[in-house]
Amino acid sequence: LPFSKLNFIMSANIIIQARLGSTRLPGKVLRKINGIPVIELIYKRLKKCKLVDQIIVATSTNKDNDDLVNFLKLKKIKYFRGNEKDVLSRFFQAAKKFKFKTVIRITADCPLVDPKIVDKFIKRFREEKADYLSNCNPWTFPDGLDVEVFTFNLLAKAQKKAKKKHRLNGGVLISFL
């Protein structure tokens, strides 16, 4: 395969799921750890991944997230805004807009996300030619090291077939699978 074709097939892209609305800790993604906002810390850690092409943040169109979007603009971090209540649709639309073929889902409440674990999951995903790979179903890693890798085709299938109940929680594919 020519390099561009291979790169298109093998590209892996991260979508960080983030919003400011939280019942337990409102505004947590902009709270600081050692002077660095959580979302920036996660982004910087993920930039160390060797097998990732792009990283974007997916948030909602709710005006409560305007401060987050302004911060992302300031830091020149790509983002997508979608439906507040339908995380599945938000991910589908973001992946579609950025033409992602392989999606890695990371949540913004995991400031200690490990880029080496993310790379290992991408490598295994490719080797197994999988549609879905996760340490969240069942939980096999400590909380905070969550990684989900899936194809755009599986995401599109879920987007088309998922019922309302599959769209309401914070997950993207787990409740659909």
URHU-V551139 format. One record per residue. RES is the residue in three letters. SS is DSSP state (a for helix, b for strand, c for the rest). OMEGA is omega in degrees with one decimal (999 if undefined). NEAR is the number of other ideal C-beta (glycine too) atoms within 10 Angstrom. Layout:
# URHU-V551139
res:ss:omega:near
RES:SS:OMEGA:NEAR
RES:SS:OMEGA:NEAR
This chain:
# URHU-V551139
res:ss:omega:near
LEU:c:173.7:9
PRO:c:-176.4:7
PHE:a:-177.2:7
SER:a:178.5:8
LYS:a:178.7:9
LEU:a:-179.8:10
ASN:a:179.1:11
PHE:a:-179.2:13
ILE:a:-171.6:11
MET:a:-176.7:14
SER:c:179.2:15
ALA:c:-172.6:22
ASN:b:-177.0:19
ILE:b:168.1:26
ILE:b:176.1:26
ILE:b:-179.8:24
GLN:b:-174.3:22
ALA:c:171.0:24
ARG:c:-178.1:22
LEU:c:-179.1:20
GLY:c:177.3:13
SER:c:179.3:12
THR:c:-178.5:5
ARG:c:-177.4:6
LEU:c:-178.5:10
PRO:c:177.2:11
GLY:c:-172.0:15
LYS:a:-175.8:18
VAL:a:175.8:27
LEU:a:174.9:17
ARG:c:-174.0:12
LYS:b:170.2:10
ILE:b:-176.9:11
ASN:c:176.9:5
GLY:c:-178.2:6
ILE:b:176.4:13
PRO:b:-176.8:19
VAL:a:-177.6:20
ILE:a:178.1:25
GLU:a:177.6:19
LEU:a:178.5:19
ILE:a:-179.8:25
TYR:a:-179.2:23
LYS:a:178.5:12
ARG:a:-178.6:17
LEU:a:176.8:18
LYS:c:178.3:11
LYS:c:176.4:13
CYS:c:-178.5:20
LYS:c:-174.7:10
LEU:c:-176.4:18
VAL:c:179.6:19
ASP:c:-177.9:16
GLN:b:174.5:13
ILE:b:174.6:18
ILE:b:174.9:20
VAL:b:175.8:28
ALA:b:177.6:24
THR:b:-177.2:28
SER:b:178.5:22
THR:c:177.8:14
ASN:c:-176.7:14
LYS:a:175.9:8
ASP:a:-179.3:15
ASN:a:179.7:21
ASP:a:178.7:13
ASP:a:177.1:13
LEU:a:-179.5:23
VAL:a:177.0:18
ASN:a:177.5:11
PHE:a:179.2:17
LEU:a:177.1:21
LYS:a:179.6:11
LEU:a:-177.9:9
LYS:c:-179.5:13
LYS:c:176.4:6
ILE:c:179.9:16
LYS:c:-178.7:13
TYR:b:175.0:19
PHE:b:176.6:19
ARG:b:-179.7:19
GLY:b:-175.0:18
ASN:c:179.4:14
GLU:c:-172.1:15
LYS:c:-175.2:11
ASP:c:-176.8:18
VAL:a:178.6:24
LEU:a:179.1:22
SER:a:179.6:16
ARG:a:179.2:24
PHE:a:-179.9:26
PHE:a:-178.4:21
GLN:a:178.6:17
ALA:a:-179.7:24
ALA:a:178.8:26
LYS:a:-178.8:14
LYS:a:-176.9:13
PHE:c:176.7:16
LYS:c:177.8:11
PHE:c:175.8:22
LYS:c:174.2:15
THR:b:-175.6:24
VAL:b:171.9:23
ILE:b:-179.4:25
ARG:b:174.3:24
ILE:b:178.6:23
THR:b:-175.5:20
ALA:c:173.7:24
ASP:c:177.9:19
CYS:c:-175.4:18
PRO:c:179.3:18
LEU:c:177.8:12
VAL:c:-174.2:24
ASP:c:-179.0:17
PRO:a:178.6:16
LYS:a:177.1:10
ILE:a:178.5:15
VAL:a:179.2:24
ASP:a:177.9:18
LYS:a:178.7:13
PHE:a:177.6:20
ILE:a:179.6:22
LYS:a:179.7:13
ARG:a:177.9:12
PHE:a:179.8:22
ARG:a:-178.9:16
GLU:a:-178.1:8
GLU:a:-176.3:9
LYS:c:-175.2:7
ALA:c:169.9:16
ASP:c:-175.9:15
TYR:b:175.9:16
LEU:b:-174.3:17
SER:b:169.2:21
ASN:c:-178.1:16
CYS:b:-174.6:17
ASN:c:3.4:14
PRO:c:179.0:6
TRP:b:-177.9:11
THR:c:177.9:9
PHE:c:175.5:13
PRO:c:178.0:9
ASP:c:-179.1:10
GLY:c:178.2:12
LEU:c:-175.8:17
ASP:c:176.1:18
VAL:c:171.3:24
GLU:b:177.5:22
VAL:b:179.9:22
PHE:b:179.5:23
THR:b:173.6:18
PHE:a:-179.9:18
ASN:a:176.9:11
LEU:a:177.8:16
LEU:a:178.8:26
ALA:a:177.7:13
LYS:a:178.4:14
ALA:a:179.5:22
GLN:a:-177.2:21
LYS:a:-170.6:8
LYS:a:-173.9:9
ALA:c:176.1:18
LYS:c:-178.4:9
LYS:a:-177.9:8
LYS:a:178.5:9
HIS:a:-173.7:20
ARG:c:-169.3:20
LEU:c:-178.8:13
ASN:c:-175.7:11
GLY:c:-179.8:11
GLY:c:179.8:20
VAL:c:-175.7:28
LEU:c:-172.9:24
ILE:c:-177.8:15
SER:c:178.6:18
PHE:c:-174.1:18
LEU:c:999:13
